[in-house]
Amino acid sequence: MDQQNMSATPVAPAFRSETARPKPKLVRWFIIVGIILVVVLGAFYGFEQFRKNAIAGFFAGNKPPPTTINVALAQSEPMSRFFDAIGTVAAVNQVTISAQVAGRVTKVMFESGATVKQGDPLVQLDDASERADLANYAAQAKLAQANLTRARTLASEKYATQATVDQQQSQLDVARAGIAKAQALIDQKLIKAPFPGELGIRQIDLGQYVGPGTAMVSLTNLSVVYVDFTLPEQARSQLTIGLPVEVSADAFPDKSFAAKISTIEPQIDPQTRAIKVRASLDNPERLLQPGMFARARVVLPPQPDVITVPETVVDYTVYGQSVFLIQEDGKTDDGKTKYKAVQTFVTAGARQNGKVAIVKGLKAGDMVANAGQTRIFNGAAVVPSDVGGLTTPTTTPVQ
């Protein structure tokens, strides 16, 4: 009975080996998904390569049209040279009128801002005491003169000695010295203008007691003024007496004053290594006044054969100064000359009248871009035009 039951029991190892095998449907599904992914990725890769090749071919065969720009020619011309400096206007004659001796003001004979001539009386101080002394010394001198005359007469007749004559002469000299002293004090108390000019604001009042040195009024001669300024010591070799100087002042921005160098300080300041220069100029309209801020431009002989271009040509960057040089670039199909812009680095020098000197990088006759530089690049095709260029404004715009 037991043997029969045992023979009817299913075999376990045969059942487990059949369940471990993968199902055919699952394998086919993985294969199909893999094929689809390969096809999709290949399609994307092919499209990307096609897009890149199409863009490259488009730009290779699609050149932008030439840019029309304004041009200018580099010129060789003489260029003025200058030394620019800042300075101060000073008067040739300027003083503060003050009392030499003490006294009470008895008369003021001027008005503030008046124009006076040399010797005009300005202020009278009380001189009654000095005039009394003058009268006293005059009387003594008169008596001494009479005594001296009698003594000489008696001495000539041998009735008086020479000692008596000398004594009377001494008394006369003392009286005359007193007269001179009293007259000097009287003159000192009448204060006069030492030179012609314009008076300032009155600083005293009638009846005021003033001491020696008390300021009364300023007196300035404005017919001729100085302009004092400094220049670096390197400029000394080019400075000479008589060089013209153009002077301008902020008070008169649209006016220029002609001056000439009148004095060059013979010593160099050891602290600043600068040299002091003084220019003189006529000031008939009395426009320039002492103390004014002034700009001085020393005009040197012009430098010949300088390469110049308009200021708008040069581009100033941190990498240096450059211009776009316009050069020929072959011929077109219809025989016209083609041009291209070549960025060229230059060395710029002084500027004046809207032009800048080119020390290095250009020669006379070179064609350079004068407007439209922002629309071109190195090697760009351009069409030169001689109209529409930029010009340097004569005045600064004010909003």
Backbone torsions as a table, in degrees:
resi	resn	phi	psi	omega
1	MET	NA	-42.3	-179.4
2	ASP	-70.1	-38.8	-179.2
3	GLN	-65.3	-36.8	177.9
4	GLN	-65.6	-40.8	179.7
5	ASN	-66.0	-38.8	-178.5
6	MET	-67.5	-36.6	179.3
7	SER	-71.2	-22.0	-179.7
8	ALA	-86.7	-7.7	-177.4
9	THR	-77.2	131.6	-179.2
10	PRO	-63.7	153.3	-178.5
11	VAL	-86.6	120.3	-175.0
12	ALA	-72.7	-43.0	-177.7
13	PRO	-60.4	-35.2	-179.7
14	ALA	-66.5	-35.0	-179.3
15	PHE	-69.8	-40.9	-178.0
16	ARG	-68.7	-36.7	-179.6
17	SER	-67.0	-30.6	178.4
18	GLU	-74.7	-33.4	-179.3
19	THR	-76.7	-21.3	-178.2
20	ALA	-77.0	-16.4	180.0
21	ARG	-76.0	138.4	177.9
22	PRO	-69.1	153.8	179.9
23	LYS	-77.9	139.3	-179.7
24	PRO	-60.0	-36.1	-178.8
25	LYS	-64.3	-40.8	-179.3
26	LEU	-65.6	-37.6	179.5
27	VAL	-66.4	-42.6	178.9
28	ARG	-64.3	-35.6	-180.0
29	TRP	-64.7	-43.9	176.9
30	PHE	-61.8	-39.5	-179.6
31	ILE	-65.1	-42.3	-178.7
32	ILE	-65.2	-43.6	178.9
33	VAL	-62.6	-40.7	178.4
34	GLY	-63.0	-42.7	179.0
35	ILE	-62.8	-41.8	-179.7
36	ILE	-62.2	-44.2	179.7
37	LEU	-62.5	-42.3	179.3
38	VAL	-62.8	-41.1	179.8
39	VAL	-66.0	-43.5	-178.8
40	VAL	-65.4	-46.9	179.3
41	LEU	-63.7	-39.7	176.9
42	GLY	-63.5	-37.6	178.4
43	ALA	-65.9	-43.0	178.0
44	PHE	-63.2	-44.0	179.4
45	TYR	-62.4	-43.8	179.3
46	GLY	-64.5	-38.6	178.6
47	PHE	-66.0	-40.3	-179.9
48	GLU	-64.1	-42.8	177.3
49	GLN	-64.5	-38.6	177.7
50	PHE	-64.8	-40.7	-178.9
51	ARG	-65.1	-44.6	179.1
52	LYS	-62.2	-44.6	179.9
53	ASN	-65.2	-35.9	179.6
54	ALA	-68.0	-42.6	179.1
55	ILE	-64.9	-44.5	179.2
56	ALA	-62.0	-41.8	178.3
57	GLY	-66.7	-34.3	179.4
58	PHE	-65.0	-48.9	-178.9
59	PHE	-70.9	-30.2	178.3
60	ALA	-67.4	-33.6	-178.5
61	GLY	-103.5	4.5	-177.4
62	ASN	-122.1	79.1	177.9
63	LYS	-78.9	138.2	179.7
64	PRO	-67.7	151.4	178.9
65	PRO	-67.5	154.1	178.6
66	PRO	-59.4	145.4	179.8
67	THR	-92.4	130.3	177.8
68	THR	-81.5	124.9	-178.7
69	ILE	-133.9	156.3	173.4
70	ASN	-84.2	143.0	-178.1
71	VAL	-125.7	161.7	175.1
72	ALA	-139.6	156.6	179.8
73	LEU	-103.5	134.4	173.5
74	ALA	-68.6	131.7	-175.3
75	GLN	-118.3	150.7	174.1
76	SER	-105.4	116.5	-175.4
77	GLU	-152.1	159.0	175.3
78	PRO	-69.2	143.8	-177.2
79	MET	-130.5	129.6	179.7
80	SER	-67.3	150.9	178.4
81	ARG	-119.1	145.0	-175.7
82	PHE	-136.9	155.8	164.2
83	PHE	-117.3	113.8	-179.9
84	ASP	-95.4	139.8	-179.3
85	ALA	-152.6	165.1	173.9
86	ILE	-115.9	145.7	-176.0
87	GLY	-151.4	-164.6	-176.7
88	THR	-135.3	140.2	176.9
89	VAL	-79.6	133.6	178.5
90	ALA	-130.5	148.8	179.7
91	ALA	-84.4	147.1	174.4
92	VAL	-67.8	-44.0	177.5
93	ASN	-130.0	120.4	177.9
94	GLN	-153.0	122.7	-179.7
95	VAL	-138.6	163.0	170.0
96	THR	-105.4	114.6	-179.3
97	ILE	-67.2	128.2	-179.2
98	SER	-142.5	165.4	-179.4
99	ALA	-79.9	139.8	176.4
100	GLN	-89.0	-28.1	178.1
101	VAL	-130.9	163.1	179.5
102	ALA	-77.3	153.6	177.9
103	GLY	169.9	171.0	179.1
104	ARG	-98.7	135.5	-178.3
105	VAL	-72.5	118.9	178.9
106	THR	-105.1	-17.7	-179.1
107	LYS	-158.2	134.0	173.7
108	VAL	-113.9	117.2	-170.4
109	MET	-110.2	32.1	177.8
110	PHE	-148.2	163.7	174.7
111	GLU	-116.6	147.9	179.2
112	SER	-58.0	133.7	178.4
113	GLY	82.0	4.3	-177.6
114	ALA	-74.4	155.1	173.9
115	THR	-98.5	128.7	-175.5
116	VAL	-125.2	162.4	175.9
117	LYS	-104.8	165.1	178.8
118	GLN	-63.0	130.6	179.6
119	GLY	91.9	-5.9	178.6
120	ASP	-65.9	133.9	178.3
121	PRO	-69.8	141.3	-178.2
122	LEU	-117.2	-51.2	-175.0
123	VAL	-137.3	138.2	175.5
124	GLN	-114.4	123.9	173.6
125	LEU	-96.5	158.8	-179.3
126	ASP	-62.3	118.7	-178.9
127	ASP	-124.5	25.6	-178.5
128	ALA	-62.6	-40.9	-179.2
129	SER	-64.4	-42.2	-179.2
130	GLU	-67.7	-35.5	178.1
131	ARG	-68.7	-34.6	175.6
132	ALA	-65.4	-41.5	176.7
133	ASP	-63.2	-37.3	179.6
134	LEU	-63.5	-42.2	178.1
135	ALA	-64.6	-38.3	179.2
136	ASN	-63.3	-48.6	-179.0
137	TYR	-67.9	-30.2	176.9
138	ALA	-66.0	-41.0	178.1
139	ALA	-65.8	-41.2	177.9
140	GLN	-63.2	-38.3	179.4
141	ALA	-66.9	-37.3	179.5
142	LYS	-64.6	-44.0	178.9
143	LEU	-66.4	-40.3	180.0
144	ALA	-65.6	-34.5	178.6
145	GLN	-66.5	-41.8	179.2
146	ALA	-65.1	-44.1	179.3
147	ASN	-63.3	-38.0	179.9
148	LEU	-66.0	-38.8	179.4
149	THR	-64.4	-44.0	179.1
150	ARG	-65.1	-40.7	-178.2
151	ALA	-64.6	-37.2	178.6
152	ARG	-67.7	-38.7	178.8
153	THR	-64.5	-45.6	179.3
154	LEU	-65.7	-37.0	179.9
155	ALA	-67.7	-34.0	178.6
156	SER	-67.8	-25.3	178.9
157	GLU	-98.7	9.6	176.7
158	LYS	69.5	23.8	178.0
159	TYR	-99.3	-7.9	178.8
160	ALA	-139.6	153.1	-178.7
161	THR	-88.5	167.4	178.3
162	GLN	-69.8	-26.6	178.0
163	ALA	-63.0	-38.5	177.7
164	THR	-63.7	-41.4	178.4
165	VAL	-62.3	-43.7	-178.8
166	ASP	-64.9	-36.4	179.2
167	GLN	-65.5	-44.3	178.0
168	GLN	-64.9	-36.0	177.2
169	GLN	-64.9	-39.2	178.3
170	SER	-64.3	-42.6	179.2
171	GLN	-63.4	-37.0	177.1
172	LEU	-66.1	-40.1	179.4
173	ASP	-65.2	-39.3	178.1
174	VAL	-63.3	-42.6	179.6
175	ALA	-64.5	-41.2	179.0
176	ARG	-66.4	-36.6	176.2
177	ALA	-63.6	-39.1	176.5
178	GLY	-63.4	-39.8	177.1
179	ILE	-60.2	-45.4	-178.8
180	ALA	-63.2	-40.2	179.9
181	LYS	-66.4	-45.8	179.5
182	ALA	-62.4	-40.5	179.3
183	GLN	-65.6	-35.9	178.3
184	ALA	-65.2	-42.5	178.0
185	LEU	-64.0	-39.2	177.5
186	ILE	-63.5	-41.5	179.4
187	ASP	-65.9	-37.0	179.6
188	GLN	-66.9	-26.8	-179.6
189	LYS	-86.8	-2.9	169.6
190	LEU	-108.8	102.9	-173.3
191	ILE	-88.4	126.5	-175.9
192	LYS	-119.9	162.7	177.7
193	ALA	-73.3	124.0	-178.4
194	PRO	-75.4	-19.2	178.8
195	PHE	-158.4	162.2	179.8
196	PRO	-71.3	147.5	179.2
197	GLY	171.1	-163.6	-178.9
198	GLU	-113.6	135.2	179.4
199	LEU	-84.0	153.5	176.1
200	GLY	-94.3	-144.4	-178.3
201	ILE	-87.4	133.4	179.8
202	ARG	-65.5	134.9	-176.4
203	GLN	-118.3	10.8	178.7
204	ILE	-130.6	165.8	178.4
205	ASP	-128.7	158.3	178.2
206	LEU	-63.4	132.3	-179.6
207	GLY	88.6	-5.5	-179.2
208	GLN	-74.1	142.0	175.5
209	TYR	-91.3	126.3	-178.4
210	VAL	-120.0	147.4	176.8
211	GLY	-104.7	175.2	178.4
212	PRO	-59.6	130.8	179.9
213	GLY	88.7	-0.8	179.0
214	THR	-67.1	126.0	-178.8
215	ALA	-70.2	133.4	179.6
216	MET	-111.6	-47.4	-178.9
217	VAL	-167.9	152.2	176.6
218	SER	-91.6	149.9	178.7
219	LEU	-131.7	125.1	-176.1
220	THR	-132.3	133.6	174.1
221	ASN	-97.1	112.1	-175.1
222	LEU	-101.5	3.5	-177.9
223	SER	-66.4	-32.5	176.0
224	VAL	-134.8	134.9	-179.9
225	VAL	-130.0	162.1	175.1
226	TYR	-106.2	154.0	168.7
227	VAL	-124.1	112.6	-178.7
228	ASP	-99.5	130.2	179.8
229	PHE	-149.9	171.0	-179.6
230	THR	-123.7	151.0	177.0
231	LEU	-134.5	154.6	177.3
232	PRO	-64.6	154.0	-175.4
233	GLU	-63.3	-21.6	178.6
234	GLN	-64.5	-19.4	-178.6
235	ALA	-85.2	-4.7	-173.1
236	ARG	-61.6	-37.2	-176.4
237	SER	-66.7	-18.8	-177.6
238	GLN	-104.7	1.7	-178.8
239	LEU	-96.5	134.3	175.5
240	THR	-140.8	154.7	176.3
241	ILE	-63.6	133.9	178.3
242	GLY	98.3	-6.1	177.8
243	LEU	-62.4	138.6	179.1
244	PRO	-69.5	146.9	179.5
245	VAL	-132.6	128.6	175.1
246	GLU	-95.2	122.7	-175.7
247	VAL	-114.4	135.6	174.7
248	SER	-135.0	154.0	-179.2
249	ALA	-132.1	147.3	179.8
250	ASP	-62.9	-27.2	179.8
251	ALA	-68.4	-23.6	-179.9
252	PHE	-133.4	74.6	-172.6
253	PRO	-64.9	-22.9	-176.9
254	ASP	-99.0	11.1	-175.8
255	LYS	-125.5	140.5	177.3
256	SER	-119.0	142.8	-178.0
257	PHE	-116.0	133.9	-178.3
258	ALA	-91.4	128.0	179.1
259	ALA	-135.3	173.4	177.0
260	LYS	-138.2	146.4	177.9
261	ILE	-67.0	124.9	-179.3
262	SER	-111.1	-26.0	-178.0
263	THR	-145.9	137.5	173.1
264	ILE	-122.2	120.1	-178.6
265	GLU	-58.7	127.1	-177.8
266	PRO	-74.4	-5.6	-178.9
267	GLN	-119.0	142.5	176.0
268	ILE	-93.2	135.0	178.0
269	ASP	-66.4	117.3	-177.7
270	PRO	-68.6	-17.3	-179.4
271	GLN	-82.6	-45.9	-176.2
272	THR	-103.6	-9.5	-175.4
273	ARG	55.6	37.6	-179.5
274	ALA	-116.8	156.2	179.9
275	ILE	-114.5	136.7	-180.0
276	LYS	-87.6	134.8	-179.3
277	VAL	-129.3	142.5	178.0
278	ARG	-125.1	129.6	176.5
279	ALA	-113.8	143.0	179.4
280	SER	-110.8	143.4	177.9
281	LEU	-148.9	146.9	175.3
282	ASP	-74.6	141.1	-176.7
283	ASN	-130.7	60.7	-173.0
284	PRO	-64.6	-29.5	-179.3
285	GLU	-86.4	-1.7	179.4
286	ARG	58.7	34.4	-179.5
287	LEU	-79.6	-45.2	179.0
288	LEU	-81.5	134.9	-178.3
289	GLN	-127.1	149.3	-178.3
290	PRO	-56.5	138.4	179.9
291	GLY	95.8	-10.3	179.8
292	MET	-67.5	145.9	170.6
293	PHE	-75.9	134.0	-177.0
294	ALA	-136.6	149.0	172.6
295	ARG	-107.5	128.2	-177.9
296	ALA	-115.7	134.6	176.8
297	ARG	-125.3	108.8	178.3
298	VAL	-79.5	121.7	-176.3
299	VAL	-91.4	117.1	178.9
300	LEU	-96.7	163.4	175.4
301	PRO	-57.9	140.6	-175.9
302	PRO	-65.1	150.2	177.1
303	GLN	-94.7	124.2	-176.0
304	PRO	-80.3	161.0	171.4
305	ASP	53.6	56.6	177.1
306	VAL	-105.1	131.7	177.3
307	ILE	-77.5	121.9	-178.0
308	THR	-127.8	149.7	174.1
309	VAL	-139.8	161.4	175.0
310	PRO	-60.2	149.6	-178.6
311	GLU	-61.0	-29.0	-177.7
312	THR	-71.9	-9.0	-178.9
313	VAL	-75.7	-38.5	-170.9
314	VAL	-83.9	133.0	176.8
315	ASP	-104.8	122.0	-177.6
316	TYR	-102.7	119.1	178.0
317	THR	-133.4	175.2	178.1
318	VAL	-68.4	-18.3	-179.9
319	TYR	-88.1	-9.2	179.6
320	GLY	134.9	-171.3	-179.3
321	GLN	-105.9	132.8	-175.9
322	SER	-143.8	161.3	174.6
323	VAL	-135.2	161.6	173.2
324	PHE	-97.8	108.1	178.7
325	LEU	-83.6	126.4	-178.3
326	ILE	-92.5	118.1	-177.8
327	GLN	-122.7	155.2	176.8
328	GLU	-70.7	144.0	-176.5
329	ASP	-135.5	48.7	177.1
330	GLY	89.4	-161.1	-177.5
331	LYS	-124.3	152.9	173.9
332	THR	-84.4	176.7	-179.9
333	ASP	-63.8	-28.6	179.2
334	ASP	-94.0	12.2	173.6
335	GLY	89.9	4.9	-180.0
336	LYS	-84.5	151.7	-179.3
337	THR	-77.6	133.4	175.0
338	LYS	-97.0	150.7	-178.9
339	TYR	-130.5	151.7	175.3
340	LYS	-135.2	156.3	180.0
341	ALA	-98.7	127.7	-179.9
342	VAL	-119.4	117.7	178.8
343	GLN	-70.0	124.2	-175.5
344	THR	-126.9	127.7	178.7
345	PHE	-82.6	137.5	-176.5
346	VAL	-131.7	171.0	173.3
347	THR	-117.1	112.6	-177.6
348	ALA	-88.5	147.3	179.2
349	GLY	-114.9	-136.7	-176.3
350	ALA	-70.6	158.1	177.4
351	ARG	-120.4	148.8	172.8
352	GLN	-169.0	141.9	175.7
353	ASN	51.9	41.0	176.4
354	GLY	79.4	5.6	179.1
355	LYS	-121.6	157.3	179.1
356	VAL	-129.5	139.2	179.1
357	ALA	-80.8	137.3	177.0
358	ILE	-105.5	108.8	-177.7
359	VAL	-75.6	-35.0	-176.2
360	LYS	-150.2	138.5	173.3
361	GLY	119.3	-19.0	-179.7
362	LEU	-134.2	161.1	173.9
363	LYS	-131.0	163.8	-178.1
364	ALA	-60.1	135.3	179.3
365	GLY	95.1	-11.8	178.6
366	ASP	-64.1	140.5	179.6
367	MET	-97.2	126.2	-177.6
368	VAL	-128.8	153.3	178.4
369	ALA	-72.5	130.3	-178.0
370	ASN	-111.4	-14.3	178.1
371	ALA	-158.5	147.9	-179.4
372	GLY	89.4	13.6	-178.2
373	GLN	-62.9	-27.1	-178.7
374	THR	-71.8	-13.2	-177.8
375	ARG	-101.3	3.8	-178.1
376	ILE	-126.7	168.9	179.5
377	PHE	-142.1	174.1	-178.6
378	ASN	-63.3	120.8	-179.1
379	GLY	91.5	0.2	-178.0
380	ALA	-69.1	144.4	175.6
381	ALA	-76.5	133.5	-176.9
382	VAL	-135.2	162.0	174.0
383	VAL	-121.6	111.6	-178.6
384	PRO	-66.9	143.2	175.8
385	SER	-139.6	144.3	-177.7
386	ASP	-103.4	18.2	179.1
387	VAL	-127.0	157.0	174.9
388	GLY	81.6	17.2	-179.7
389	GLY	-73.8	160.2	177.6
390	LEU	-82.3	147.9	175.8
391	THR	-127.6	149.5	179.3
392	THR	-75.6	125.3	-179.4
393	PRO	-64.7	147.0	-179.6
394	THR	-78.7	-24.3	179.4
395	THR	-130.3	154.0	178.9
396	THR	-78.4	126.3	179.5
397	PRO	-61.9	139.8	178.4
398	VAL	-122.9	124.7	179.8
399	GLN	-88.0	NA	NA
